[in-house]
Amino acid sequence: MPQTGTIVTYTHLHEPLPGFEAQAPFYIAVVKLGNGAKILTQIVDSPDGSVKTGAKVRATVRRARVDGDSGQIVYGYKFTVV
């Protein structure tokens, strides 16, 4: 999959779902990748004013969560505005 794309739409979450409380507030966006695929993803490491429709983004690997029982760290792709 392409590592770059464009924000199609987004929202700024202040009341996250259970399990994401430590990350609030944060952005969730629909990103259209270079091959035309659209994905739902978290936008990270981007100033508030830079997250907007049409902004160019790039994939980055970030910690998604830590398993409470085993302590295993789970990583995943998120996107940042470039």
C-alpha positions as a printed Julia matrix, in Angstrom:
82×3 Matrix{Float64}:
   0.0    0.0    0.0
   1.18   3.56  -0.65
   2.72   5.39   2.3
   1.3    8.81   1.35
  -2.16  10.23   0.8
  -4.58  13.12   1.3
  -7.1   13.79   4.08
 -10.64  13.46   2.68
 -12.46  14.25   5.94
 -11.6   14.22   9.65
 -12.88  14.7   13.17
 -11.23  15.83  16.4
 -12.24  13.43  19.19
 -12.4   14.71  22.76
 -14.47  11.8   24.13
 -12.69   8.64  22.91
 -13.91   5.08  22.93
 -12.9    2.88  25.88
  -9.22   1.99  25.69
  -8.19   5.25  23.99
  -8.64   7.63  26.94
  -4.9    8.24  27.33
  -4.67   9.48  23.73
  -7.5   12.05  23.9
  -7.94  14.47  22.3
  -6.88  13.13  18.91
  -7.75  13.23  15.22
  -9.32  10.46  13.16
  -9.36  10.91   9.38
 -10.39   9.22   6.16
  -7.25   9.27   4.01
  -7.21   8.62   0.27
  -3.97   6.83  -0.57
  -2.03   7.23  -3.8
  -3.64   4.12  -5.3
  -7.18   5.44  -4.64
  -7.91   3.27  -1.58
  -9.5    5.08   1.37
  -8.65   4.15   4.95
  -9.73   5.31   8.4
  -6.67   6.25  10.45
  -5.41   8.3   13.36
  -3.48  11.51  12.61
  -0.51  12.0   14.98
   2.36  14.46  15.56
   0.6   17.22  13.63
  -0.27  20.72  14.88
  -4.0   21.45  15.15
  -3.99  23.96  12.29
  -2.31  21.52   9.89
  -5.02  18.84  10.1
  -7.53  19.81   7.41
  -9.29  18.48   4.35
  -6.83  18.21   1.46
  -3.71  18.04   3.67
  -0.98  15.67   2.48
  -0.08  12.92   4.95
   2.56  10.2    5.3
   2.41   6.85   7.13
   4.4    6.43  10.32
   4.68   3.55  12.8
   3.48   4.3   16.33
   2.59   2.35  19.45
  -1.09   1.46  19.29
  -1.52  -0.09  22.74
   0.07  -2.19  25.48
  -1.59  -5.49  26.37
  -2.46  -5.36  30.06
  -1.91  -9.06  30.8
   1.32  -9.76  28.95
   2.74  -6.24  28.64
   3.21  -6.83  24.91
   3.47  -3.57  22.95
   1.4   -3.49  19.75
   2.51  -1.15  16.95
   0.52   0.05  13.96
   0.44   2.55  11.13
  -0.83   6.05  11.79
  -0.41   9.14   9.61
   1.18  12.56  10.07
   0.69  15.75   8.07
   3.69  16.57   5.83
